[in-house]
Amino acid sequence: MSPDIIIIGGGIMGTASAFFLNQRGQRVLLLERGLVGQHASGTNFGNVRRQGRYLPQLALANRSRALWGRLPELIGDDLEFLPTGHIRVCYRPEELQGLQDYANAPEARELGLRIYQGTGMRRRYPWLGPEVLAASHAPFDGHANPRLAAPAFARAARRNGVDLRENVEITRIDKVGSGFEVHSTAGEVFTAPQVLVTAGAWGGKLSSQFGEPVPMLTRGPQMAVTEPLPYVFKEVVGVSSKVNDEVIYFRQIPRGNVIFGGCYRTLPDLDSLRSAAAPQALPLQMERLRRLAPALARAHVIRTWSGVEGYVEDDRPIMGRSSQVEGLFYAFGFSGHGFQLGPGVGDVMAELIATGATGTPIEPFDIGRFQTVSVGRASEAAGQ
Ligand SMILES: Cc1cc2nc3c(=O)[nH]c(=O)nc-3n(C[C@H](O)[C@H](O)[C@H](O)COP(=O)(O)OP(=O)(O)OC[C@H]3O[C@@H](n4cnc5c(N)ncnc54)[C@H](O)[C@@H]3O)c2cc1C
């Protein structure tokens, strides 16, 4: 029997969408070029963070956070999600004002933010460096294991009847009559009345085929992990700064290893699908860590890696209907913050596709906002 919808791309967005579409009674075919979760969804830092997000995105992030808490019952796996809290720290008075404004925003109410300074902060977080001025605490945020995420959603989706095929690369999508023909590099043609593109950093290549280029850059954030240390850093910690170069973040897992990233991104090769771990990143990161949490500067790093992520020019994802073609939907370009959103994006896209509307506002992420991109920029974006 032919599917109701074909999903292209098996990261967390594609696999979660497949899972939730199946729950809503849709027959789903998911096609993944390599193996599910092998790109950004499996290589990311693992932050399940809401604080600091673009405020109009918090409704989506809140919906996703609620799902993170229900994963064992939903997909039979907890993805090692630990709601240990998250702190965002700053070094300067003007940044402290930014943290306070964010905490006071009505959209952020559900996050339960509280700002600590002075002795209160030092008592709670004695390991923070002397330059840290304030810490904004989000008690319900946390972290999870990205390696587990997309494969777990894929397993649950498959168990429930989703047709999920790996090693199938899609080169072209044609609108034919009221449906679509989806062509693979091996010459197969799949048909369905609806298509959802969840191709991550490669999403713009497919949307360009329908005259909807997206100005996107591809970058490889640099990650590292230390040897196991005593388990003292319960919260995920990140620096809030307008100076990109001083942003660093870390989390510790109960086994003791500290995972960190930030301050350096490489240019991945989208054709070889590789994002190199850059040796020059580590000394810079250790320097930023010394400022944030001096004790960590002495830790031994046992592995470094990177991943391929698509960053949309305005730092907001593409989510929703195609503005050109009936039956075509997009969820890609999550600009370095899609892991936390993954379950919520899957749920929202399934609701939108199955019912024609969604209760969570996603208008700011509409692809139509780029309809005015100039021809020069559009072709540049399509070549990414
Ligand atoms: C190093 C790093 C650290 C990050 N840290 C965090 C973090 O801590 N917290 C957070 O919230 N976010 C983080 N992110 C961002 C987050 O990982 C991504 O936004 C999210 O995983 C995107 O999921 P996705 O499913 O859209 O993309 P992907 O995981 O890239 O999946 C897209 C899939 O589509 C497939 N595909 C592409 N083209 C085709 C085609 N033509 N045919 C078939 N299949 C195709 C690819 O093979 C890929 O598997 C980080 C990203 C990176 C790289």
The ligand as an ORCA input file, in Angstrom:
! r2SCAN-3c Opt
* xyz 0 1
  C      28.148     19.683     17.197
  C      26.715     20.133     17.399
  C      26.270     20.507     18.672
  C      24.908     20.844     18.871
  N      24.450     21.025     20.136
  C      23.109     21.160     20.357
  C      22.590     21.184     21.676
  O      23.317     21.013     22.646
  N      21.248     21.372     21.862
  C      20.408     21.556     20.801
  O      19.198     21.752     21.025
  N      20.874     21.459     19.519
  C      22.193     21.265     19.281
  N      22.672     21.167     18.012
  C      21.741     21.278     16.903
  C      20.961     19.975     16.704
  O      21.812     18.862     16.796
  C      20.281     20.020     15.322
  O      19.573     21.242     15.168
  C      19.313     18.887     15.133
  O      19.900     17.651     15.461
  C      18.840     18.878     13.686
  O      18.135     17.684     13.457
  P      17.689     17.315     11.970
  O      16.939     16.061     12.046
  O      17.031     18.520     11.366
  O      19.066     17.189     11.161
  P      20.102     15.976     11.003
  O      20.362     15.300     12.278
  O      21.272     16.532     10.262
  O      19.317     14.954     10.098
  C      19.071     15.210      8.742
  C      19.170     13.877      8.023
  O      18.747     14.055      6.672
  C      19.508     13.178      5.865
  N      19.464     13.666      4.488
  C      19.934     14.841      4.012
  N      19.724     14.949      2.696
  C      19.096     13.803      2.324
  C      18.638     13.306      1.076
  N      18.784     14.022     -0.046
  N      18.057     12.080      1.024
  C      17.896     11.338      2.178
  N      18.326     11.770      3.379
  C      18.920     12.981      3.453
  C      20.898     13.236      6.482
  O      21.667     12.099      6.135
  C      20.589     13.337      7.967
  O      20.638     12.086      8.607
  C      24.029     20.883     17.760
  C      24.505     20.558     16.478
  C      25.823     20.175     16.301
  C      26.300     19.771     14.925
*
